[in-house]
Amino acid sequence: MNTKDKGDFPATFRQFHHRHHRHHHGRFLQHYTYFRYLRPLGIAFTFVILYLAFYWGGNKEIGILFVTLLAVKEIIHFFFMWRLEKNIFKPMINLKQGLDEVTKGNYTIKVKNELSSDLGIVIDAFNEMTEKLYENEKLQMEYEENRKALIANISHDLKTPITAIQGYVEALIDSSISSKENQTKYLKTIHHNAIYVNKLIDDLFLFAKLDMQKLEFQYQCTKIRPFMDDLIAEYRFDFSERNIQFYYDVLLEEDVKVNLDGKRFHQAINNILNNAIQYGPAVGLSIEVIVYQQKDAVCIDIKDNGPGIPTEKLPFVFDRFYRIHRERPKETAGTGLGLAITKELIEAHGGKIILSSNLNQGSCFSIQLPICQKNDGEIVQ
């Protein structure tokens, strides 16, 4: 069921209920009124007629006998009707009132149920339905709030670099910048902002496909040790050029395998490493990657000695467009989607990612991936 269908379901339910149950509800109340109010009057009237008939017939004893038998019968009938009202009529009235509340949009309504009969099952089903409708309404509200926040964030993150590009291009067109050095500086700024916009669009496109579960994965049962060796080798030279201290160790057997889409997993690791570089110290940055096994999972810890993250901000780190250091200039700030994408990619592999951090003591991203079972797929050397 898509979002539109979910949003239309309560309204459709209200229309259906109003159209098909209004007439039947009137009949039901008429019958209920008869049993509750007119039936006792009918019983009393029957007693009077029978007694008078036998009394006028001259045989009081037979009249009394018949009246007594009728009284016993009516008492039994009254007890039966009392049980019927308690177990059928009143629960149905309560259920109808609950349905009326649902048609008004009140999904928090609950019908009290003390029955173990089929009607009790219906009431339980009604309560379960209202609970699901309420959860669906909450999801719709959260979805709408997230959608508005996403649009606002996208607008802000696109407008800033585009405005800068427009301003610098206008300055160059007006020929007010005569210095070759300034022209080069302006062109570099334009180029930098264009790269940022392009990366933001790429991240948005990827995140949208992940969010809609339309991103295709090519999983293979892969030996994680040689895979990580090759992946880390790509970063060693770059880290050396940037004077970043780097430590890498693998503490597991050669043939341990996990189910991977190599391209997507590489992107997840890349986002974490880039995050460490972006927010780490300009001088003296240290990054440590350790791969090890923990029960039925392969764990990858990526640690840095950066500024760390305040405890109150840890729950929001993987939220889309969330930035811990909002005061940083655009030259060092990311798109705010990198870690959100990383979390989605890791979870798509059946794994999970955990962040632990202390202010001024660095951060550690711990990735856990389930180990391949036998016959899980092709083995990649």
C-alpha positions in Angstrom: 0.0 0.0 0.0 1.5 3.3 -1.0 1.4 6.5 1.0 -1.6 7.9 -0.8 -3.6 4.7 -0.3 -2.7 4.8 3.4 -3.8 8.4 3.7 -7.2 7.6 2.0 -8.0 4.5 4.0 -9.5 6.2 7.1 -11.7 8.5 5.0 -12.9 5.6 2.8 -13.7 3.6 6.0 -15.8 6.4 7.4 -17.7 6.8 4.1 -18.4 3.0 3.9 -19.5 2.9 7.6 -21.8 5.9 7.3 -23.4 4.6 4.0 -24.0 1.0 4.9 -24.7 1.1 8.6 -27.0 4.1 9.2 -30.2 2.2 8.2 -29.3 -1.0 10.0 -28.3 0.9 13.1 -31.9 2.4 13.3 -33.5 -1.0 13.1 -31.2 -2.4 15.7 -32.0 0.3 18.2 -35.8 -0.3 17.6 -35.4 -4.0 18.4 -33.3 -3.2 21.4 -35.9 -0.7 22.7 -38.6 -3.4 22.3 -36.7 -6.0 24.3 -35.7 -3.6 27.0 -38.9 -1.6 27.6 -41.9 -3.1 25.8 -41.2 -6.7 26.6 -41.8 -6.3 30.4 -45.1 -4.5 29.7 -46.1 -7.4 27.4 -45.4 -9.9 30.2 -47.4 -7.9 32.8 -50.3 -7.7 30.3 -50.2 -11.4 29.7 -50.4 -12.1 33.4 -53.4 -9.9 33.9 -55.3 -11.4 30.9 -54.7 -15.0 32.0 -55.6 -14.4 35.6 -58.8 -12.6 34.7 -59.7 -15.4 32.3 -59.4 -18.1 34.8 -60.8 -16.1 37.6 -64.0 -15.3 35.7 -64.2 -19.0 34.7 -64.8 -19.9 38.3 -61.7 -22.1 38.9 -59.3 -20.1 40.9 -56.9 -23.0 41.6 -56.3 -23.8 37.9 -55.9 -20.1 37.2 -53.3 -19.7 39.9 -51.5 -22.8 38.6 -51.3 -21.5 35.1 -50.3 -18.1 36.3 -47.6 -19.7 38.4 -46.3 -21.8 35.5 -46.4 -18.7 33.3 -44.5 -16.7 36.0 -41.8 -19.4 36.1 -41.6 -19.4 32.3 -41.3 -15.6 32.2 -38.7 -15.5 34.9 -36.6 -17.9 32.9 -37.3 -15.8 29.8 -36.4 -12.7 31.7 -33.1 -14.2 32.8 -32.4 -15.2 29.2 -33.1 -11.7 28.0 -30.9 -10.2 30.7 -28.1 -12.4 29.6 -28.8 -11.5 26.0 -28.7 -7.8 26.8 -25.5 -8.1 28.8 -23.7 -10.3 26.3 -25.1 -9.1 23.0 -27.0 -5.9 23.0 -24.9 -3.7 25.3 -21.6 -4.8 23.7 -23.0 -4.2 20.3 -24.2 -0.7 21.4 -20.7 0.0 22.7 -19.2 -1.3 19.5 -21.4 1.0 17.5 -20.4 3.9 19.6 -16.8 3.0 19.0 -17.4 2.9 15.2 -19.1 6.3 15.4 -15.9 7.7 17.1 -13.7 6.2 14.4 -15.8 7.8 11.7 -15.1 11.2 13.5 -11.4 10.5 13.3 -10.9 9.4 16.9 -8.6 6.4 16.6 -7.7 6.2 20.3 -11.1 4.8 21.2 -11.2 1.4 22.8 -14.3 -0.8 23.5 -14.2 -2.6 26.8 -14.4 -6.3 26.3 -15.3 -8.8 29.0 -16.6 -11.5 26.6 -15.0 -14.7 25.4 -17.5 -15.3 22.7 -17.4 -14.6 19.0 -18.6 -11.1 19.7 -15.7 -10.7 22.0 -13.4 -11.7 19.2 -15.1 -9.0 17.0 -14.5 -6.4 19.7 -10.9 -7.4 20.0 -10.5 -7.1 16.2 -12.1 -3.7 16.4 -9.7 -2.5 19.1 -6.8 -3.9 17.0 -8.1 -2.1 14.0 -8.3 1.3 15.8 -4.8 0.8 17.2 -3.5 0.2 13.6 -5.4 3.2 12.3 -3.9 5.3 15.1 -0.4 4.1 14.3 -1.0 4.8 10.6 -2.2 8.3 11.4 1.0 8.9 13.5 3.1 7.6 10.6 1.3 9.9 8.2 2.0 12.9 10.5 5.6 11.9 10.9 6.0 11.4 7.2 4.5 14.8 6.5 6.8 16.5 9.0 9.8 14.7 7.6 8.8 15.6 4.1 8.5 19.3 5.0 11.8 19.2 6.9 13.4 17.5 3.9 12.2 20.1 1.5 13.3 22.9 3.7 16.8 21.4 4.2 17.2 20.7 0.4 16.1 24.2 -0.4 18.5 25.7 2.1 21.4 23.5 1.1 20.9 24.2 -2.6 20.2 27.9 -2.4 23.4 28.8 -0.5 25.9 27.4 -3.1 23.8 28.5 -6.1 23.5 32.0 -4.7 27.3 32.1 -4.3 27.8 30.8 -7.8 25.4 33.4 -9.2 27.2 36.2 -7.3 30.7 35.3 -8.5 29.6 34.7 -12.1 27.9 38.1 -12.1 31.1 39.7 -10.8 33.1 38.0 -13.5 30.6 39.0 -16.2 30.7 42.7 -15.0 34.5 42.6 -15.4 34.8 44.3 -12.0 37.4 41.8 -11.1 40.6 42.8 -13.0 43.1 40.9 -11.0 44.0 37.5 -12.5 44.5 36.2 -9.0 41.0 37.2 -7.9 39.5 35.8 -11.0 41.2 32.5 -10.3 40.0 32.6 -6.7 36.4 33.3 -7.8 36.5 30.5 -10.4 37.8 28.0 -7.7 35.0 29.1 -5.4 32.4 28.6 -8.3 34.0 25.2 -9.0 33.9 24.2 -5.3 30.2 25.1 -5.0 29.3 23.3 -8.2 31.0 20.2 -6.9 29.0 20.5 -3.6 25.7 20.9 -5.5 26.5 17.9 -7.6 27.4 15.8 -4.6 24.2 16.9 -2.8 22.1 15.9 -5.8 23.9 12.5 -6.0 23.4 11.9 -2.3 19.7 12.9 -2.5 19.2 10.6 -5.4 20.9 7.7 -3.7 19.0 8.3 -0.4 15.7 8.6 -2.2 16.2 5.2 -3.8 17.2 3.7 -0.5 14.2 5.2 1.2 11.9 3.8 -1.4 13.7 0.5 -1.4 14.4 0.8 -5.1 18.2 0.6 -5.0 19.4 -2.7 -6.5 22.1 -4.6 -4.6 24.4 -7.3 -6.1 25.2 -9.4 -3.1 28.0 -12.0 -3.1 29.3 -14.2 -0.3 32.7 -12.5 0.0 35.9 -13.2 1.9 36.0 -10.1 4.1 39.7 -10.1 4.9 41.0 -9.7 1.3 38.2 -7.3 0.5 39.1 -5.0 3.4 42.8 -5.3 2.6 42.1 -4.0 -1.0 39.7 -1.3 0.2 42.2 0.1 2.8 45.0 0.0 0.4 43.2 2.7 -1.6 43.3 5.0 1.4 46.9 4.4 2.6 48.6 6.7 0.1 46.0 9.5 0.5 46.3 9.4 4.3 50.1 9.5 4.0 49.9 12.5 1.7 47.7 14.3 4.3 49.9 13.3 7.2 47.1 11.3 8.8 48.3 8.6 11.2 46.7 5.4 10.1 46.5 2.0 11.7 44.8 -1.1 10.3 44.6 -4.6 11.7 42.5 -7.7 10.9 41.9 -10.2 13.7 40.0 -13.0 12.0 40.5 -16.1 9.8 41.3 -15.8 6.1 38.1 -17.6 4.9 35.5 -15.7 7.0 32.8 -14.5 4.5 30.0 -12.0 4.6 27.3 -11.2 2.1 28.4 -8.0 0.4 27.6 -5.6 -2.4 31.2 -4.5 -2.8 30.4 -1.1 -4.4 27.7 -0.1 -1.8 29.8 -1.3 1.2 32.8 0.6 -0.1 30.6 3.7 -0.2 29.5 3.2 3.4 33.1 2.9 4.6 34.1 5.9 2.5 31.4 8.0 4.1 32.7 7.2 7.6 36.3 7.9 6.7 35.5 11.1 5.0 33.4 12.2 8.0 36.5 11.6 10.3 38.7 13.7 8.0 36.1 16.5 7.6 35.6 17.0 11.3 38.9 15.8 12.6 41.8 18.1 13.6 43.7 19.7 10.8 47.0 18.5 12.3 47.6 15.2 14.2 44.5 13.3 12.9 44.7 9.6 13.7 42.4 6.9 12.2 42.3 3.3 13.3 40.4 0.4 11.5 40.2 -3.0 13.2 38.3 -6.0 11.7 37.5 -8.9 14.0 34.9 -11.6 14.6 32.3 -11.6 17.4 30.1 -14.7 17.6 28.3 -14.9 14.2 29.2 -11.5 13.0 32.2 -9.7 11.5 32.8 -6.4 13.2 34.6 -3.4 11.8 35.6 -0.6 14.2 36.6 2.8 12.7 38.1 5.0 15.4 39.4 8.6 15.2 40.8 11.1 17.6 38.5 13.9 16.5 36.6 16.4 18.6 34.0 13.8 19.6 30.2 14.2 19.8 28.2 15.5 22.8 26.1 12.8 24.4 22.8 14.7 23.7 23.6 14.8 20.0 24.5 11.1 19.5 20.9 10.0 18.8 20.6 12.3 15.8 23.9 11.6 14.1 22.3 9.3 11.5 19.4 11.6 10.8 19.3 13.1 7.3 20.7 16.6 7.0 21.9 16.6 10.6 25.2 18.4 11.2 26.9 18.3 14.5 29.0 21.4 13.9 26.6 23.8 12.1 29.0 26.7 12.6 31.6 25.2 10.2 31.9 26.9 6.8 30.6 25.4 3.7 34.2 24.5 2.6 34.4 21.9 5.3 30.7 21.0 5.8 29.2 17.9 4.1 25.8 17.4 2.6 24.4 16.1 5.9 23.4 12.9 4.2 26.5 10.8 4.4 26.0 9.0 7.7 22.2 8.6 7.0 23.2 6.9 3.7 25.8 4.8 5.5 23.2 3.5 8.0 20.8 2.6 5.3 23.5 0.8 3.3 24.7 -1.2 6.3 21.2 -2.2 7.3 20.5 -3.3 3.7 23.3 -5.8 4.2 21.5 -7.2 7.2 23.9 -5.5 9.6 23.9 -2.6 12.0 26.1 0.3 12.8 26.7 1.7 16.4 28.3 5.0 17.3 30.1 5.6 20.5 31.7 8.9 21.3 32.8 11.3 24.0 33.5 15.0 23.7 37.2 15.7 23.0 38.0 12.0 23.0 37.1 10.9 19.4 34.5 8.6 18.0 34.2 5.0 17.1 31.8 3.6 14.4 31.2 -0.1 14.9 29.8 -2.0 11.9 28.4 -5.5 12.5 27.7 -7.8 9.5 26.3 -11.4 9.7 28.7 -14.1 8.6 27.7 -16.0 5.5 26.1 -19.4 6.1 26.9 -22.3 3.8 25.4 -22.2 0.3 24.7 -18.5 0.7 25.9 -17.6 -2.7 29.0 -17.3 -4.8 32.3 -17.0 -3.1 34.5 -14.1 -4.2 38.2 -14.6 -3.8 
